[in-house]
Amino acid sequence: MSTPSGSNDLASRLQQEIDKAKGQVAQFHKDSSEKAQALSARYAKFEEVRARLAKQFEPRVKAITERVKEAKVDHERDRDGGEVRISMGHTDLVPPGVMLRFVLSHGGAVESIAIDYYLSIIPVLFEFRSHDRIEMPLDTIDDAKLLAWVDDRIVEFTKNYLQIPFIEAYTKDSRVIDPVAKVSFNRVLAKGTTEYKGTKYYFASEESLKAFQHEPAKFVGV
């Protein structure tokens, strides 16, 4: 038969385990509260950086839209970042669909900030970089370095965009031949045009146009 002292000893041991578990629960709640507060502080810091960079993006987007009338800009923003989309409208000079995107985000623990660059050109008929990324710890953000990277990507995009009119695969339906210089080119780039016997001719230079106007029969049918 168990003695009262043995029962008391068991009860004490059980209580110790219960108290230990209660302590673990209390520590869990404390740690969770501290983590939540730290996460909230990091979100506040992230939002501060996001707002600051958004202001710096405005003149950069404007620099593009002022130079490309067909460009359309869309913005998206949520707690985890934001996105700027610049869609370049279809034109005779640049017929494919072109979209430039910058996406601002953070890591899952909100310990860093990242900017992703995406360039979409459809159809894809030449090589170009379609994606790049820069990432920095949230506590050591270097605005100048981030924005210099953004500027480099915008210039890179511009170079790709401006070479499209010279890529024959994109402009095959609008290519013509200068009857004087015998060169094939996108008719949108013509320096001048003239009609002769009901046919319209395109010229890659003023010199070609003048030569043709002076003696058109010399170049027609040659």
C-alpha positions in Angstrom: 0.0 0.0 0.0 1.3 3.5 -0.9 2.2 5.8 1.9 0.9 9.4 2.1 4.5 10.6 1.7 4.8 8.8 -1.6 1.6 10.4 -2.9 2.8 13.8 -1.8 6.1 13.2 -3.7 4.2 12.2 -6.9 1.9 15.2 -6.7 4.9 17.5 -6.3 6.7 16.0 -9.3 3.5 16.3 -11.4 3.1 20.0 -10.3 6.7 20.7 -11.3 6.0 19.4 -14.8 2.8 21.4 -15.0 4.6 24.5 -13.9 7.4 23.9 -16.4 4.8 23.6 -19.2 3.1 26.8 -18.0 6.5 28.5 -18.1 7.1 27.3 -21.7 3.6 28.6 -22.7 4.4 32.0 -21.1 7.8 32.1 -22.9 6.1 31.2 -26.2 3.7 34.1 -25.8 6.4 36.5 -24.8 8.6 35.4 -27.8 5.6 35.6 -30.2 4.8 39.1 -28.9 8.4 40.3 -29.4 8.5 38.8 -32.9 5.2 40.5 -33.8 6.5 43.8 -32.6 9.8 43.4 -34.4 7.9 42.4 -37.6 5.7 45.4 -37.3 8.7 47.6 -36.9 10.3 46.1 -40.0 7.1 46.6 -42.0 7.0 50.2 -40.9 10.6 50.6 -42.1 9.8 48.9 -45.4 6.9 51.2 -46.0 9.1 54.2 -45.3 11.6 53.0 -47.8 8.9 52.1 -50.4 7.4 55.5 -50.1 10.7 57.2 -50.5 11.7 55.2 -53.5 8.2 55.7 -55.1 8.9 59.4 -55.2 12.2 58.8 -56.8 10.6 56.6 -59.5 8.2 59.3 -60.6 10.7 61.5 -62.6 12.2 58.3 -64.1 8.8 57.1 -65.4 8.1 60.6 -66.6 11.4 60.7 -68.5 10.1 57.7 -70.5 6.5 58.8 -71.0 7.5 62.2 -72.2 9.6 60.6 -75.0 7.2 57.9 -76.0 3.7 59.2 -76.5 2.2 55.7 -76.8 3.5 54.6 -73.3 0.8 53.8 -70.7 1.7 53.5 -67.0 -0.1 51.4 -64.4 0.7 51.2 -60.6 -0.1 48.5 -58.1 0.6 48.7 -54.4 0.0 46.4 -51.4 1.5 45.7 -48.0 4.3 43.6 -49.5 5.5 46.1 -52.1 4.4 47.6 -55.3 4.8 47.5 -59.1 5.2 50.0 -61.9 4.2 48.8 -65.4 5.0 50.7 -68.6 3.3 49.4 -71.6 4.6 50.7 -74.9 1.8 51.0 -77.5 2.0 49.3 -80.9 3.2 51.6 -83.6 4.4 51.2 -87.2 7.9 52.0 -86.0 7.8 49.5 -83.1 5.1 46.8 -83.9 5.7 44.2 -81.2 4.2 44.3 -77.7 6.7 45.8 -75.3 6.3 46.0 -71.5 8.7 47.2 -68.8 8.1 46.4 -65.2 9.7 47.2 -61.9 8.5 45.2 -58.9 9.4 46.2 -55.3 9.2 43.5 -52.7 10.7 42.2 -49.4 11.8 38.9 -48.1 9.3 36.8 -46.1 10.8 38.1 -42.8 10.9 41.7 -44.1 14.6 41.8 -43.6 15.6 42.9 -47.1 14.3 44.9 -50.0 14.4 43.9 -53.6 13.7 45.5 -57.0 13.0 43.2 -59.9 13.3 44.4 -63.5 11.3 42.6 -66.2 11.3 43.3 -69.9 8.8 41.6 -72.2 9.0 41.9 -76.0 6.5 39.7 -77.8 7.2 38.1 -80.1 10.8 37.4 -79.1 13.0 37.7 -82.2 16.3 38.9 -80.7 18.3 38.3 -77.5 17.8 40.7 -74.6 17.9 40.4 -70.8 14.3 39.8 -69.6 15.0 39.9 -65.9 17.4 41.3 -63.3 17.3 41.9 -59.6 19.0 44.0 -56.9 18.5 43.2 -53.2 19.8 44.9 -50.0 19.3 44.4 -46.3 16.5 46.6 -45.0 18.7 48.1 -42.3 21.5 49.3 -44.7 19.5 50.6 -47.7 21.6 52.6 -50.1 19.1 54.7 -52.1 21.8 56.0 -54.5 23.0 52.5 -55.4 19.4 51.2 -55.9 18.4 54.2 -58.1 21.7 54.0 -60.1 20.8 50.3 -60.8 17.2 51.4 -61.9 18.7 54.0 -64.2 21.0 51.5 -65.8 18.1 49.1 -66.4 16.0 51.9 -68.0 18.9 52.8 -70.3 19.2 49.1 -71.1 15.5 48.9 -71.9 15.8 52.0 -74.1 18.6 50.5 -76.1 16.6 47.3 -76.7 13.4 49.3 -77.6 15.2 51.6 -80.0 16.8 48.8 -82.0 13.5 47.1 -82.8 12.8 49.3 -85.8 16.0 48.1 -87.4 15.3 44.4 -86.9 14.0 43.1 -90.2 12.0 40.3 -88.6 9.8 42.8 -86.8 9.3 45.1 -89.8 9.1 42.8 -92.8 5.6 44.0 -93.6 6.6 47.6 -93.7 10.0 47.3 -95.5 10.6 49.2 -98.7 13.6 49.6 -101.1 15.2 53.0 -101.8 15.2 52.9 -105.6 18.4 55.0 -105.8 20.5 53.6 -102.9 19.1 50.1 -103.3 18.8 49.6 -99.6 15.9 47.9 -97.7 14.6 49.7 -94.7 11.4 50.3 -92.6 9.3 52.9 -94.5 8.6 54.7 -91.2 12.2 55.7 -91.2 12.0 57.3 -94.7 13.6 60.7 -95.1 11.2 61.5 -97.9 8.7 60.1 -100.4 7.5 60.9 -103.9 5.1 59.5 -106.4 6.0 58.6 -110.0 3.5 57.2 -112.5 1.1 56.2 -109.7 3.7 54.5 -107.5 4.9 55.8 -104.2 8.6 55.6 -103.6 10.5 55.9 -100.2 14.0 57.2 -99.7 16.5 56.6 -97.0 18.2 60.0 -97.6 17.5 63.4 -99.0 20.3 62.8 -101.6 18.4 59.7 -102.9 15.2 61.7 -103.1 16.8 64.6 -105.0 18.5 62.2 -107.4 15.2 60.4 -108.1 13.3 63.7 -108.6 15.9 64.9 -111.0 15.8 61.8 -113.3 13.2 59.2 -112.1 13.2 57.1 -115.2 16.9 56.3 -114.6 15.9 54.4 -111.4 12.5 52.9 -112.1 12.7 49.3 -113.3 16.5 49.1 -112.8 
